[in-house]
Each structure stands twice: as structure tokens, then as C-alpha cells.
Amino acid sequence: MVNSSPAHLRSLEHMMTAHDSQGSPAHDPERRIVSVSQFVPATPQQVFEVLANPQMHSVIDGSGSVRG
């Protein structure tokens, strides 16, 4: 089962947000496309559980338009 506690979700959100060298979220209004590759140490089942859980949508949404 996936840990969906608020603290864990905030941790996931921080890990999935691009940050600059000072640790602040990186925002460049001139750039419209950002591509990042990252190894996820999880089984396919664990990844599916995150993707299939509507409560995780705001954490995995790359556009920042989903809240809550």
C-alpha cells in the first residue's frame, strides 16, 4: 500500500518539483517545456497505485494546476 500521509505527500511533491541550486522552486517564464528524467526505486505495482489514486493527482501533476 502507498503511504498517503500529508507529510509523505509533501515530501513527494518536493522531490517532483524542479529546484534551483539554492533549493528554491525553479521558474523560468521564458521557458515553456521542461524535461526531467529520474529513476524511481519502486515496483510497477507501486507506481500503478500512485497513478491510480485520485488523491495523488496533485502530487504527480506537472502543470501545477491541480490543488489539494
GROMACS elastic network, one bead per residue, 0.5 to 0.9 nm:
[ bonds ]
;  ai    aj funct       b0    kb
    1     4     6  0.89515   500
    1    46     6  0.75498   500
    1    49     6  0.75809   500
    2    46     6  0.69178   500
    2    49     6  0.67783   500
    2    50     6  0.69490   500
    3     8     6  0.66675   500
    3     9     6  0.79912   500
    4     7     6  0.82281   500
    4     8     6  0.62757   500
    4     9     6  0.60250   500
    4    55     6  0.81318   500
    4    56     6  0.78361   500
    5     8     6  0.52585   500
    5     9     6  0.61777   500
    5    10     6  0.86943   500
    6     9     6  0.50844   500
    6    10     6  0.61742   500
    6    11     6  0.86125   500
    7    10     6  0.51779   500
    7    11     6  0.62569   500
    7    12     6  0.87459   500
    8    12     6  0.62386   500
    8    13     6  0.85986   500
    9    12     6  0.50380   500
    9    13     6  0.60966   500
    9    14     6  0.86146   500
    9    56     6  0.77324   500
    9    59     6  0.67625   500
   10    14     6  0.61646   500
   10    15     6  0.86303   500
   10    59     6  0.78406   500
   11    14     6  0.51769   500
   11    15     6  0.62819   500
   11    16     6  0.87045   500
   12    15     6  0.50801   500
   12    16     6  0.61669   500
   12    17     6  0.87301   500
   12    59     6  0.67922   500
   12    60     6  0.84688   500
   13    16     6  0.51427   500
   13    17     6  0.62732   500
   13    58     6  0.83171   500
   13    59     6  0.50805   500
   13    60     6  0.73076   500
   14    17     6  0.53378   500
   14    18     6  0.82582   500
   14    19     6  0.86789   500
   14    25     6  0.87939   500
   14    59     6  0.88446   500
   15    18     6  0.78814   500
   15    19     6  0.89459   500
   16    59     6  0.77806   500
   16    60     6  0.73501   500
   16    62     6  0.82655   500
   17    25     6  0.67241   500
   17    26     6  0.81221   500
   17    62     6  0.80755   500
   18    23     6  0.89419   500
   18    24     6  0.84688   500
   18    25     6  0.58749   500
   18    26     6  0.56225   500
   18    27     6  0.83014   500
   18    34     6  0.89414   500
   18    36     6  0.83660   500
   19    22     6  0.76197   500
   19    23     6  0.53027   500
   19    24     6  0.52565   500
   19    27     6  0.84421   500
   20    23     6  0.53570   500
   20    24     6  0.55484   500
   20    25     6  0.62015   500
   20    26     6  0.51117   500
   20    27     6  0.86593   500
   21    24     6  0.74848   500
   21    26     6  0.88937   500
   22    25     6  0.88653   500
   23    26     6  0.84057   500
   27    30     6  0.89711   500
   27    31     6  0.84669   500
   28    31     6  0.55082   500
   28    32     6  0.80303   500
   29    32     6  0.72381   500
   31    34     6  0.75176   500
   39    42     6  0.89347   500
   40    43     6  0.86127   500
   40    47     6  0.86546   500
   42    45     6  0.79595   500
   42    46     6  0.58976   500
   42    47     6  0.64765   500
   43    46     6  0.52047   500
   43    47     6  0.64176   500
   43    48     6  0.86788   500
   44    47     6  0.51175   500
   44    48     6  0.61296   500
   44    49     6  0.86572   500
   45    48     6  0.50536   500
   45    49     6  0.61941   500
   45    50     6  0.88124   500
   46    49     6  0.51130   500
   46    50     6  0.65053   500
   46    51     6  0.87973   500
   47    50     6  0.52844   500
   47    51     6  0.62878   500
   47    52     6  0.85907   500
   48    51     6  0.50202   500
   48    52     6  0.58443   500
   48    53     6  0.84478   500
   49    52     6  0.51852   500
   49    53     6  0.61256   500
   50    53     6  0.53987   500
   50    54     6  0.83353   500
   50    55     6  0.86743   500
   50    56     6  0.61730   500
   50    57     6  0.83327   500
   50    60     6  0.85289   500
   51    54     6  0.76395   500
   51    56     6  0.71062   500
   51    57     6  0.74109   500
   51    60     6  0.79932   500
   52    55     6  0.89528   500
   52    56     6  0.81837   500
   52    57     6  0.87284   500
   53    56     6  0.55700   500
   53    57     6  0.71726   500
   54    57     6  0.53135   500
   54    58     6  0.83730   500
   55    58     6  0.71712   500
   55    59     6  0.82968   500
   55    68     6  0.78481   500
   56    59     6  0.52713   500
   56    60     6  0.64638   500
   56    61     6  0.86001   500
   56    68     6  0.89196   500
   57    60     6  0.53641   500
   57    61     6  0.58222   500
   57    66     6  0.71292   500
   57    67     6  0.84805   500
   57    68     6  0.85294   500
   58    61     6  0.52199   500
   58    62     6  0.85190   500
   58    64     6  0.74581   500
   58    65     6  0.79727   500
   58    67     6  0.54232   500
   58    68     6  0.60872   500
   59    62     6  0.82229   500
   59    64     6  0.87773   500
   59    66     6  0.83834   500
   59    67     6  0.85606   500
   59    68     6  0.86331   500
   60    64     6  0.89583   500
   61    64     6  0.59591   500
   61    65     6  0.73467   500
   61    66     6  0.64913   500
   62    65     6  0.81373   500
   62    66     6  0.89330   500
   63    66     6  0.76545   500
   64    67     6  0.74576   500
